[in-house]
């Protein structure tokens, strides 16, 4: 971001993507693709049996403990044509309610009303979830089938700050397994020394540039200021 307050859109990343675009070179030229499972296995090889067979159809006590301490998850859905969406979901302490060893309930909190995930579930119930615990590189993955629930006795247990969710996503587990920490170790995502949040424009400036050009920056900074966190459940 420049001293004038304008957003700096220069690509400062390493690599040739921006240079290719400026030179007119097609970055897809010369690609060699993988077009079959046999080709893929030729390059990657076979997984160890313990890795291949680690998915389970229901929760273990260790899985339940993980879910009790996971405040954040990523919910993946797709529509009836295969167009995908991934949505973060989070709550203090834990973001999901374990109903039994085969069933989870994920509250739907107030948001931007696009309801991309929910609209996808209506036409394609298949979902994938990754549950994260800050500071832990390993994750818990759950795949299954989902339904949208508008009322159920368990929804009272999902109230936060006195606000009961109006909807919940009920997930019937088909497979669950733990995933190793390599991605988080490579990215150093939980190492505060690698964080540079100020290297990018603020949320207010991004909204001004891409979503709400008619609003003043002052209005947007106030909207995304301290009071934003106070409105999370309203």
Secondary structure by P-SEA (a helix, b strand, c coil): ccccccccccccccccaaaaaaaccccccbbbbbccaaaaaaacccccccccccccccccaaaaaaaacccbbbbbbcccccbbbbbbbbccccccccccccbbbbbbccccccaaaaaaaaccccbbbbbbccccccbbbbbbbbbbbcccccccccccccccccbbbbbbccbbbbbcaaaaaaacccccccccccccccaaaaaaacccccccaaaaaaaacccccccccc
